[in-house]
């Protein structure tokens, strides 16, 4: 053990204000460690932020360990329950199979609502519109970040929480490439009404049609986010998002939906073309979808598992380190566990219990083992969702 005094760790530079980066920021704030978050987007509402995400026990506990306790009740209030069976239906809504659904303690939360909650109390520590262009690690125990606007930042540690197209990963592991996966389709959401609620009476519903698969999952807020925030944490500003059904139409990887130019099409039109003749409730569900919250695309993955690198003073977190497919349902869970683990290791460095390099090496070892396993799990799980070509 070293003899450095508490507070030995200087500023931590967090690249990326996604869910994982913000969770880490909260953990560092709770520990009294200096940090700064740099986000390339112009603001929190610069782009569509996605749909509901499932949180298992380990992921939720890791998130709560990072969040200030005063936000725990609000997080609980704006979650949804993942109870009831998972159904498999045909295109006319005839039941083909009934499964157990998710584990009993799993919950679901809207990504956009959660990101707003995670921004609470961090405004003065985040700089938007800062796109990373380069990094350097001088020999005297520091790290420097350069941005496209010509500015720079210095710190003791740099954390790449900058997503699947991570600039930090490209610097640390330049041989790693992103490749297209077999996960291809259109996705969107439709406001949850009495008309559409019976389509998903439990945790989720999968509709198996000829050459395509439509999956549906409910985001039923326990309480409306705005109402819950007003009562439980009046300083928190959450979006006025209503409960909804998230739907995903999956097609084989050789389907025209995966061809260049398909992403520019309206996702609703793409799906309506595919489900002509399906049950009218399904057709109307897609017609009623929010046009601003739908997309067509093909998921990307890294071409190989990440291997350990010389720890130094730079590391990775979340999708930057392990880009999982949505089929595994474990991307956010793994990112939150990364954030909680990295925060613990950095606290050890701050207290002088570990040198910075040793702390990051210990984090990296556990993070890579868990993250690579999560990626493989998502690939293995993909088969149950993909339709036959």
PERAKA-V271613 format. One record per backbone hydrogen bond with DSSP energy under -1.0 kcal/mol. CO is the residue of the C=O (numbers start at 1). NH is the residue of the N-H. E is the energy in kcal/mol with one decimal. If there is no record, write none. Layout:
# PERAKA-V271613
CO;NH;E
CO;NH;E
This chain:
# PERAKA-V271613
11;156;-2.8
11;157;-1.3
12;36;-2.1
13;159;-3.2
14;38;-2.8
15;161;-2.0
18;22;-2.3
19;23;-2.2
20;24;-2.3
21;25;-2.1
22;26;-2.2
23;27;-2.1
24;28;-2.6
25;29;-2.3
26;30;-2.5
27;31;-1.6
28;33;-2.6
34;12;-1.9
36;14;-3.1
37;127;-2.6
38;16;-2.6
39;130;-2.7
41;129;-2.8
43;46;-1.6
51;111;-2.2
53;109;-2.4
55;107;-2.3
56;60;-2.8
57;61;-2.5
58;62;-2.0
59;63;-2.2
60;64;-2.6
61;65;-1.8
62;66;-1.0
63;67;-2.3
68;71;-2.1
69;72;-1.4
71;75;-2.4
72;76;-2.2
73;77;-1.9
74;78;-1.8
77;223;-1.2
79;222;-2.4
80;108;-2.4
86;99;-3.3
87;206;-2.8
88;96;-3.5
88;97;-1.8
89;208;-2.9
90;93;-2.2
91;279;-2.6
94;90;-2.0
97;88;-2.5
99;86;-1.2
103;106;-1.8
106;82;-1.1
107;55;-3.1
108;80;-2.8
109;53;-2.8
110;114;-2.7
111;115;-2.3
112;116;-1.8
113;117;-2.1
114;118;-2.5
115;119;-1.2
117;120;-1.3
119;122;-2.1
122;125;-2.5
123;126;-1.1
125;37;-2.9
127;39;-2.5
131;148;-2.6
134;146;-3.0
136;144;-3.1
143;155;-2.3
144;136;-2.2
145;153;-2.1
146;133;-3.2
146;134;-1.6
147;150;-2.2
151;147;-2.4
153;145;-3.0
155;143;-2.5
157;13;-3.1
158;315;-2.2
159;15;-3.0
159;161;-1.1
160;317;-2.1
163;166;-1.2
166;170;-1.5
167;171;-1.3
168;172;-2.4
169;173;-3.7
173;176;-1.9
177;303;-2.6
179;301;-2.6
183;299;-2.6
184;251;-2.3
185;297;-2.6
186;249;-3.3
187;295;-2.5
188;247;-2.6
189;290;-2.6
190;245;-3.1
193;197;-2.2
196;199;-1.7
197;200;-1.5
204;87;-2.2
205;216;-2.9
206;89;-3.0
207;214;-2.5
209;212;-1.0
212;209;-2.3
213;250;-3.5
214;207;-3.6
215;248;-2.4
216;205;-2.4
217;246;-3.1
219;244;-1.6
224;228;-2.7
225;229;-2.4
226;230;-2.1
227;231;-1.4
228;232;-2.8
229;233;-2.3
233;236;-2.5
239;241;-2.1
243;192;-2.4
244;219;-3.2
245;190;-2.2
246;217;-2.6
247;188;-2.3
248;215;-2.8
249;186;-1.9
250;213;-2.3
252;255;-2.1
255;258;-2.3
256;259;-1.9
259;262;-2.0
261;264;-1.2
262;265;-1.8
266;270;-2.0
267;271;-2.3
268;272;-2.7
269;273;-1.9
270;274;-1.1
271;275;-1.7
275;278;-2.6
279;283;-1.9
280;284;-2.7
281;285;-1.6
282;286;-1.7
283;287;-2.1
284;288;-1.9
286;289;-1.5
290;293;-1.5
295;187;-2.7
297;185;-2.5
299;181;-2.8
301;179;-3.4
311;314;-1.4
313;158;-2.5
315;160;-3.2
317;320;-1.2
318;321;-2.1
318;322;-2.2
322;324;-1.1
325;328;-1.8
326;329;-1.1
330;334;-2.3
331;335;-2.0
332;336;-2.6
333;337;-1.9
334;338;-2.2
335;339;-2.4
336;340;-2.3
337;341;-2.3
338;342;-3.2
339;343;-2.2
340;344;-1.9
341;345;-2.2
342;346;-2.6
343;347;-2.2
344;348;-1.8
345;349;-1.8
346;350;-2.6
347;351;-2.1
348;353;-2.4
348;354;-1.1
350;7;-1.5
350;8;-2.2
355;359;-2.5
356;360;-2.4
357;361;-2.1
358;362;-2.4
359;363;-2.1
360;364;-2.8
361;365;-2.2
362;366;-1.6
363;367;-2.9
364;368;-2.7
365;369;-1.5
366;370;-2.2
367;371;-3.1
368;372;-2.7
369;373;-1.3
370;374;-1.9
371;375;-2.0
372;376;-2.1
373;377;-2.3
374;378;-2.1
375;379;-1.8
376;380;-2.4
377;381;-2.3
381;384;-1.0
382;385;-1.7
382;386;-1.6
